[in-house]
Amino acid sequence: MKRNARRAVSGIVLLDKPADFTSNQALQHVRRLYRAEKAGHTGSLDPLATGMLPVCLGTATKVCSYLLDARKSYRVRARLGRSTDTGDAQGSVVGVSPQVEFSKEAVEEVLGGFTGEYEQVPPMYSALKYKGQRLYTLARQGVEVPRKPRTVRIFRLELRNLQSQELQFDVTCSKGTYVRALVEDIAGGLCTLGHVHALRRTSVGPFGEAQMVTLAALEDFASEGREALDRCLLPVDRALTSWPRVVVPAALRGPFTSGRAAAAQSVWPRGQVRVYSPDGEFLGIGEVSATGSLAPRRVFAVSRNAK
């Protein structure tokens, strides 16, 4: 076998992405360490940002889209009084407003106004497309185009610190929320300008900050051998812990893993569920219909190395 041959490894690595790495660079680094056949991540982080980037390897790539839809939490440090073309500290300053001292009460009142649903205009420096072109490509050419507001949801917005022109807060938000745009909108609510100075993602779906592992740590584990590295893998179903769990009879294991629908038990909840065999093996994602059938939606090969 070739020394650098790919292997059929499966599981989820909760990477603590370092600053100045693109999400794809970090993904490829993890993939090389594991020599994984397949890899994907669950939502990009800006190069400036650090923090949680779930990397799915092998069959775990089947849950990427589910984690992409999950709530995400961030710790944000914003600078008030200046705006940049990119909306963060890596961009060029394009606007300056008079320096004003803000009270904690005034800031908290503005933050409170963003809790819940609000219409957010995506930034030009984003991967969204306009007539087939990425917005960031147009932005780098000095072109600005109209963008339609999108409904996003802010579940939690909590002020952590306020010092002169620096604002620190924690936010938990829905899929599709741009923190850079949120900071600009908050600054607008304070009648000033603003941009993201530092950003750290602290959670994605059920995964919290304490579970993350750095690239440096992964490299150290890789030097110890495959077994040490594989201990950093989480099993696929850990991404779906908020979903109802159903256990199918042993006789239904074969039909389910073969992609065939079967009769559901009346006690099973309707909608998407995690499906297990009687001995606790995770079989995949199923959907229980109102008519009483269990249909496979994603079937997973048995992952013996992600425990």
Helices and strands as residue ranges (DSSP letters): E 11-17, H 23-34, E 39-41, E 50-57, G 58-63, H 64-68, E 72-80, E 82-84, E 93-96, H 104-112, E 116-120, E 129-130, E 133-134, H 135-140, E 150-163, E 166-173, H 179-189, E 194-204, G 209-211, E 213-214, H 215-224, H 226-230, G 236-240, E 245-247, H 250-257, E 262-263, E 271-276, E 282-288, E 293-299
